[in-house]
Amino acid sequence: MDTRIKVPQAQKAKVMLWTDVSYHDMEEIDKTQSIPDLESVLCSVFGVDLSEPKRGVLLELYVQAVLFCRERSFKKEQTSAILSIIKSVHEANVETPLNNIEQCFKYCKELLLCHSVRRPPFSINLFSSEEVTGILNYLFNSYMRHYKLYKYIFTPQVKLDLSLTYSGNPNQEEATMEESSVPSSKSGLKALIEKEVREQMMLVSGQLDQRFKEIADQHNRALESPQLNHKAKK
């Protein structure tokens, strides 16, 4: 089994009209009303073959997206594109256990722009500027806000395996320890190093959490600005 950790990479956005959900699939989805039946159809459409709780979490993500599209009265092609966008952003998120929140934010916005500006074959005007703003708000609140949770559920956990190497003559060190008559000094040194490592990891974790909060705040401000709408109208 490949145990190497994949480094976060920038994703290239592209048009996703009928990419994962065909017109026939959308007809089946539109005919389905109950949540269990909708889950069954989406499971078949996306080929979801995961154990719980991954299966339930992923299907819930797709079901809520369909319900959102129904509330907005989106057409079949619009719902198909939104489902593919969500699928692609999720796959980008869980392709690595490492932090790639900035790449996912950027990829999500670029995917939306690919479907809101007419520039064949690179982009199409499938959504209006108002629709893009609403979709971006929905994606942020339903997925991006819970980015860490999805990563935790769908990616393998990375554990730090720390090994210590002592320099110098082992025999001489042992003799010195015996002469000092302090048999617990070695265990004390190990405990001190482990404490330092734990404190450093907590510091880095806190810095990452702070960075995540800053990005979320920046993104919230971006949702309120006309910048995205301006791009969509070009």
C-alpha positions in Angstrom: 0.0 0.0 0.0 1.3 3.5 -0.9 1.8 5.3 2.4 3.2 8.5 0.9 1.4 11.7 1.7 0.2 13.7 -1.3 1.2 17.3 -1.3 -1.6 19.8 -1.9 -1.7 20.9 -5.5 -3.6 23.6 -7.4 -6.5 22.3 -9.4 -7.4 23.6 -12.9 -11.0 24.6 -13.2 -13.1 23.6 -16.3 -16.7 23.5 -17.5 -18.6 20.6 -15.9 -21.9 20.6 -17.8 -23.2 17.0 -17.7 -19.8 15.8 -16.5 -21.1 13.5 -13.7 -24.8 13.8 -13.9 -26.4 13.2 -17.3 -29.7 14.6 -18.6 -31.3 11.2 -18.0 -29.8 11.1 -14.4 -31.4 14.5 -13.8 -34.8 13.3 -15.0 -34.5 10.4 -12.4 -33.5 12.9 -9.7 -36.3 15.3 -10.5 -38.9 12.5 -10.3 -37.7 11.4 -6.8 -39.3 13.1 -3.8 -38.5 11.2 -0.7 -35.0 11.6 0.9 -34.3 7.8 1.0 -35.2 7.4 -2.7 -33.1 10.5 -3.5 -30.2 9.0 -1.7 -30.6 5.7 -3.6 -30.6 7.5 -7.0 -27.6 9.7 -6.1 -25.7 6.7 -4.8 -26.2 5.1 -8.2 -25.4 8.2 -10.2 -22.2 8.9 -8.4 -21.2 5.3 -7.8 -20.9 5.8 -4.1 -19.3 2.7 -2.7 -18.1 3.7 0.8 -18.6 2.3 4.3 -20.4 4.3 7.0 -20.1 7.0 8.1 -18.4 8.1 4.9 -21.3 6.9 2.7 -24.0 8.7 4.7 -22.0 12.0 5.0 -21.3 12.1 1.2 -24.9 11.3 0.3 -26.2 13.9 2.7 -23.9 16.5 0.9 -25.4 15.6 -2.5 -29.0 15.4 -1.2 -28.8 18.9 0.4 -27.3 20.3 -2.8 -30.3 18.9 -4.8 -32.7 20.4 -2.3 -30.9 23.8 -2.5 -31.3 23.7 -6.3 -35.0 22.9 -6.1 -35.5 25.8 -3.7 -33.9 28.1 -6.3 -35.8 26.5 -9.2 -32.6 25.7 -11.1 -32.8 23.9 -14.4 -31.5 20.4 -15.0 -28.2 21.6 -16.5 -27.6 24.0 -13.6 -28.2 21.3 -10.9 -26.0 18.9 -12.8 -23.2 21.5 -12.9 -23.5 22.3 -9.2 -23.4 18.7 -8.2 -20.2 18.2 -10.2 -18.7 21.4 -8.7 -19.4 20.1 -5.2 -18.0 16.7 -6.1 -14.8 18.3 -7.5 -14.2 20.6 -4.5 -14.7 17.6 -2.1 -12.3 15.5 -4.1 -9.7 18.3 -4.1 -10.1 18.6 -0.3 -9.7 14.9 0.5 -6.9 14.1 -1.9 -4.5 15.0 0.9 -4.6 14.9 4.7 -2.6 18.1 4.7 -4.0 21.6 4.8 -5.1 22.8 1.4 -7.9 25.2 2.4 -6.6 28.1 0.2 -6.4 25.9 -2.9 -9.9 24.6 -2.3 -11.3 28.2 -1.9 -9.6 29.3 -5.1 -10.7 26.2 -7.0 -14.3 26.7 -5.9 -14.4 30.3 -7.1 -12.7 29.5 -10.4 -15.2 26.7 -11.0 -18.1 29.1 -10.5 -16.6 31.6 -12.8 -16.2 28.9 -15.4 -20.0 28.6 -15.4 -20.9 32.3 -15.2 -18.9 34.0 -18.0 -19.4 33.1 -21.7 -16.0 32.4 -23.1 -16.2 29.1 -25.1 -14.7 26.6 -24.7 -13.2 27.7 -21.4 -16.4 28.9 -19.7 -20.1 29.3 -20.2 -22.8 31.6 -18.8 -24.9 29.0 -17.1 -25.5 31.1 -14.0 -26.3 34.8 -13.6 -24.2 37.0 -11.3 -26.9 36.8 -8.6 -27.1 33.0 -8.9 -23.3 32.8 -8.5 -23.4 34.8 -5.4 -26.1 32.6 -3.9 -24.3 29.4 -4.9 -21.0 30.7 -3.4 -22.8 31.5 -0.1 -24.3 28.0 -0.1 -21.0 26.3 -0.8 -19.2 28.2 1.9 -21.9 27.6 4.5 -22.5 23.9 3.7 -19.0 22.7 2.8 -16.2 25.2 3.3 -17.2 26.1 6.8 -16.9 22.4 7.6 -13.8 21.8 5.6 -11.8 20.3 8.5 -14.6 17.9 9.3 -14.8 16.5 5.8 -11.0 16.1 5.7 -11.0 14.3 9.0 -13.7 11.8 7.9 -12.4 11.1 4.4 -8.6 11.2 4.7 -6.3 8.9 6.7 -4.9 10.4 9.8 -1.2 11.4 9.8 0.8 10.5 12.9 4.2 11.8 13.8 6.7 9.0 14.5 9.5 10.7 16.4 12.8 8.9 16.9 15.7 10.4 18.8 19.4 9.9 18.0 22.0 10.7 20.6 25.5 11.8 19.5 28.7 10.9 21.4 30.0 7.7 22.9 27.2 5.6 24.4 29.5 3.9 26.8 30.9 7.1 28.0 27.4 8.5 28.5 26.4 5.4 30.4 29.4 5.6 32.6 28.8 9.3 33.3 25.2 8.5 34.3 26.3 5.7 36.6 28.9 8.0 38.3 26.3 10.7 38.9 24.1 8.1 40.6 20.9 9.5 39.0 19.3 6.5 37.3 16.2 8.5 36.2 18.1 11.2 34.2 17.6 9.4 30.9 13.8 9.1 31.4 13.7 12.7 32.6 15.5 13.8 29.4 13.0 11.9 27.2 10.1 13.4 29.1 11.5 16.9 28.6 12.0 16.4 24.8 8.5 14.9 24.5 7.1 17.9 26.3 8.9 20.3 24.0 7.6 18.5 20.9 4.0 18.5 22.2 4.2 22.2 22.9 5.7 22.9 19.5 2.9 20.9 17.8 0.3 22.7 19.8 1.8 26.0 18.7 1.8 25.0 15.0 -1.8 23.6 15.3 -2.9 26.9 16.9 -1.3 28.9 14.1 -3.1 26.7 11.5 -6.4 27.2 13.2 -5.8 31.0 13.3 -4.9 31.0 9.6 -8.1 29.0 8.8 -10.1 31.6 10.7 -8.5 34.4 8.9 -9.2 32.8 5.5 -12.8 32.2 6.5 -13.2 35.9 7.6 -11.6 37.0 4.3 -14.0 34.8 2.4 -17.0 36.2 4.2 -15.9 39.7 3.4 -15.4 38.7 -0.3 -19.0 37.4 -0.4 -20.2 40.8 0.6 -18.1 42.7 -2.0 -19.2 43.2 -5.6 -15.9 41.9 -6.9 -17.2 38.4 -7.9 -20.3 40.0 -9.5 -18.1 42.3 -11.4 -16.0 39.4 -12.8 -19.2 37.5 -13.7 -20.5 40.4 -15.8 -17.4 40.7 -18.0 
